[in-house]
Structures are given as C-alpha cells and as structure tokens.
Amino acid sequence: MAGLRLGVDLGGTKIYAVALNSGGAVVGSAKSETPRGASVEETAPVLRCTAERAVAAADTKWSSVRRVGIAMPGVVDPLTFRVKGAHNLGWNDVPARDVFAKAFRKKVSLGNDVDCGTLAEAVAGVAKGAGCVIGFFVGTGLGGGIVLDGKLHSGSHGLAGEFGHTILRKNGRLCTCGRKGCLEAYCSKVALSAKLDKLVNAKGEKTILTEMMGDDFSRLKSSKLRKAYRKGDKLVVKLLDEMAYNLGLGTASVAAVIDPDCVVYGGGVIEALGEELMPSIKKGFAAALFSLDPSSIPLRVSSLGDDAVAIGAALLTE
Ligand SMILES: [Zn+2]
C-alpha cells in the first residue's frame, strides 16, 4: 500500500494513532496510555510503539510509512517546532519534533491538537468543502483552530486559534493560564468543576452528580455530565446551557474577526452533549453577532469525533 500516512494524537491521558490509506480512510488504529509524568524523551518510544501497532493493524510494513504527523496539547512554534505550554504533559519549551523524529527515524510534522482536529473536520468531516473553518473543542480546557482555504493558519508564533484565551469578561474568573476572564474559564470542564464545587460544596446547592461521583468535582467526566443533563438535573442543565451560551458569545467575537464559512464544535463535552447544547450556543451567537444574519454562518457538531485529532495529524504530512 503506497503512501500510508500516520497520525498520532498525544493527549494528556491517552495516545491514539491512526493509519490512513491514500484515499484518506482509516485502515488501522491503536491506543495506549500516556505515561504519567514522563519526559518528552521517555514518551517518544511509547508513541512509536503505538504507531507501529496502528501500522500492523493496517496490515502494512513500517517501511511503507514515509511521514508521521503528531498532534499535541500545546503551542507549537512554527519555526523551531519546540512545544510550549503543554501543561497536561508537564512540558514547557521542549524540542518535541526533533526528539520524535529521532525515535521514529522518519520525517515528523508536529501540530497543536485542536488545530489538527479543525483541519480534519475541514478536509474530511462536517465542514468538508468550506473554505474558511474555525473550530472550538470543549474538553478539560477550550481549544480552537483556524483553517483558511484548506490550510491550517497557526500564525507567526503558533498562537492563532487559541480562542480559549480571548477575554470574555474584564476581571472575570481566574483562568488556568493565570489571567482573568478568559473564555476557557467559562467554557471548559475545568470551569464547570470549579463552579460545581462552589455551588454544591460551599453554597449547598443540590445535583444528582453527587450520587454519581461524590462531592469531588475535579475529575468531572463528560459521560456523567450527559447523564445528569439528560435526567434533567436542574443545576447541571443550568450550568451547561450557560456554558454553551458563553461559547456562542465567544464564537460571535471570533466570527467578527475571521468571518468563517463554517464553525465546528468538538471535544469531549460536545461529543457527549453537542446536539443538546447547540440551541444555547446558537442563542449566544445570535445575541452577539455583528451585522450578519446568524443563519449565514453554519454552526455544526464535529462528525469525526474521537478520530478528528489523529486524522488531522496525519493530514499535516501532506
Ligand atoms: Zn486563559
């Protein structure tokens, strides 16, 4: 099989590798756990091993892989390919691309995970055919990506599309980045956890989440949120609808800068509850969008789901 492309999604908890054939279809995949607290040098062989298993699952030889794309949660410098701010992995300013290329003995392309997810949706997913696509991925944090004319726009420093750190409120909630009022501090699992902790543990509000997971909300799972939301738990419905409304406000701000053809929402929380949250996202979007009729920009839920980031990483190799 000529031209096998390999994409690896290096996440804070798991590593997921896919092999794509020349037509762009996933023909093999493999998963591993991300080694906890490991350095970039210690993680590289685990990535290679997972990638080798994906190639074997595709019934192909390792030698037929020409290039490898790796997506990771951090800002990738477009010139040096060093990675900054990969807080989930505990890495800051590491020469990730060079270390990975050495371990793989292949040419390696490196990208931000949500950039890759947005690219995959623009090329092969729900935004296929749209020229300018922006993506918002709601998981532990809030990531973003920009695709212009089928190509990733990562900016002069790799910072483009970090919508999670645009400001929603002056002197607002504290963000994981250390600043105040960032969109991520309102639209992420970290934000929901903090709010639940305050309302339930400090103010005595009730939610069925406490029956499901106790009163420590720091490891909030999207599946639990879905269950509580679908059962009509008042607090969870209120917090998630508010979160979605704020995400709509943030989307309108970005739309005023980029005027996209399509907006894609992905990530764990959207995977779990995307269709339910879409009405509130649309409400926030319509309330804040300047000048345009909101229906002129389609807002869509990701169609590639968990595969999006790894597929996008493979597309980096083109
Ligand atoms: Zn921030």
Residues whose N, C-alpha, C, O or C-beta is under 5 A from the ligand:
A	BS01	ZN	G164 H165 C175 C177 C182
